[in-house]
Amino acid sequence: MSIATTFGLNLLQLAFVVGLAPLFSGIAGRWRENIQGKRGPSIWQPYRDLRKLFAKEDRRSESATWIARFAPYAVCLSPMLVTLLIPVLTDFPLFGAFAGDMLAAGFILGIGGFFLTLAAVDTGVPYGAMGASRTRMVGFLAEPVLIVILFAVSFVANSTIPYIVQQQWVHPPAHFFSPAHVLVLVAFFMLIIAETGRLPVDNPLGHFELAMIEESRVLDFSGRSFALLKWGSAMKMVVLAVVFVNVLFAPWGLATTPVLQALAQAIIAVFIKIVVLLAVLVVVETSFSKLRLFRIAEYLGGAFVVAVTAMIAAVLSP
Amino acid sequence: MNAQAFIPEINALICGFFVLSAFAMVVVRQIGACLGVFIAQSLLLALSAFVLGASPFSWHLYAVGIVTLLSKVIVIPWLLRRFVPGEIYTLREISQSIDVPTALLIALALALVGFVLGTRLVTAAPLLATQNVIVGLASLLIGALVLAVRREAVPQMLGILAMENAAFLAGIAIAPDFPLIAELAIAFDVPLLAFIVAILTRAVYRRVGSTAVGELAALREHPQ
């Protein structure tokens, strides 16, 4: 396969994530309201929001430095970079496949979060700084979970490159049905909830500043910066969902050859898989209430214990 | 034929959820949720028995599954709901001797011990359903921890029953042809235990207004 083909396919994957990320968040938003018995906004609402925000003036506080200007781009770019490393649509490695492993993907996502945290302090809003410190708390509790999950996965697949993991980790049925697999899935699911700021860790729809975690960091952004932040967080959600469904849970339905028909099928299959994951997430989100702040440590501690057990089961499996 | 090849795999999947339920028993705070976890765990045990009993067809394993379903999924929860006062299930904070994160870390260490010992055991004597023994041993130790940590009557008893579940999970893999007398003994023994604990809890709750076993250390002549 020529480099041009794999590079082109990489760009197609990027277009899939960038283009459909607002749609996925729109679907989740609509279903969340539907479950509560309300009609909910259209699934295209995030696109309308983005168009409106891009047209508006970008106001920034007087005390803000270059960090506040740069952070939205970092938040938006980091999931795009990760997209180049993971199998979104294809079964075979692409141009960027060996540029970094899953740990690198985690760290690249962390860069976006890092700059957003700095920017939240930078703007000088007290709520921003509070949200920043809380996000760091969730972040440093979530990090060991991610790393231990990667350990468990790499003990089975002998690699942390997502494309190779995807081939090795679940394809033999004995791996798919092993206790380690169940435990890794549960731990990663809990991690997605914590990382994307969903209930029961954080309420993304809450408007009470004292209770906010993730959202309070973006209070002081407007116009184009705010649009980029929203788009970036939607993309981060899609990237994590893709890792969950394509690498860890159900690596079927991906294109095995770079043919147009196979790619079209893969797009539909991946779309359906992510939508199913969103449905589960929405049900979880609406059936739990928000945890108190210091209970989050317990929640992520639980995820950590599950991940370590997965690793033990993976290492000791006879 | 194809379905038969999948039996060990499905069983391993059930075992994965089983060890998860053992951890859930440590984490869950509300007594009602604790009971829910116990019901789920018993269901998994019954499922494992049914799946293992299907391949070399075994009436004994089916009997284990049906006895588990009847006694632990239906009778015990009904007894506990019927005789333990309803207010206890809605309490938000239940009494514990160690806080949840510490208990979780200890549970993790116990799970490690269980997995290591179980793997040794399985390699020493090869079995059909290896995961059952490993997961059963780990869950048994975690159940003992629940028993030690909880200081409320009902969760403590659920800890004993969780240990019993775990021992059964390992047992059906070691001895698929159980003597019927053991199954029947379990079927009558365990609901009786639940019944007695429920009645006692009810009586204690009426007199003292709480079922926190940890606070019943000193003997008192007259109730307050």
Boltz contact constraints between the chains, C-beta under 6 A:
constraints:
  - contact:
      token1: [A, 173]
      token2: [B, 9]
      max_distance: 6.0
  - contact:
      token1: [A, 177]
      token2: [B, 9]
      max_distance: 6.0
  - contact:
      token1: [A, 177]
      token2: [B, 12]
      max_distance: 6.0
  - contact:
      token1: [A, 177]
      token2: [B, 13]
      max_distance: 6.0
  - contact:
      token1: [A, 178]
      token2: [B, 12]
      max_distance: 6.0
  - contact:
      token1: [A, 179]
      token2: [B, 15]
      max_distance: 6.0
  - contact:
      token1: [A, 179]
      token2: [B, 16]
      max_distance: 6.0
  - contact:
      token1: [A, 182]
      token2: [B, 16]
      max_distance: 6.0
  - contact:
      token1: [A, 298]
      token2: [B, 100]
      max_distance: 6.0
  - contact:
      token1: [A, 298]
      token2: [B, 101]
      max_distance: 6.0
  - contact:
      token1: [A, 301]
      token2: [B, 101]
      max_distance: 6.0
  - contact:
      token1: [A, 301]
      token2: [B, 104]
      max_distance: 6.0
  - contact:
      token1: [A, 302]
      token2: [B, 27]
      max_distance: 6.0
  - contact:
      token1: [A, 305]
      token2: [B, 104]
      max_distance: 6.0
  - contact:
      token1: [A, 305]
      token2: [B, 108]
      max_distance: 6.0
  - contact:
      token1: [A, 308]
      token2: [B, 108]
      max_distance: 6.0
  - contact:
      token1: [A, 309]
      token2: [B, 111]
      max_distance: 6.0
  - contact:
      token1: [A, 312]
      token2: [B, 112]
      max_distance: 6.0
  - contact:
      token1: [A, 312]
      token2: [B, 115]
      max_distance: 6.0
  - contact:
      token1: [A, 316]
      token2: [B, 115]
      max_distance: 6.0
  - contact:
      token1: [A, 316]
      token2: [B, 119]
      max_distance: 6.0
  - contact:
      token1: [A, 318]
      token2: [B, 119]
      max_distance: 6.0
  - contact:
      token1: [A, 318]
      token2: [B, 122]
      max_distance: 6.0
  - contact:
      token1: [A, 318]
      token2: [B, 130]
      max_distance: 6.0
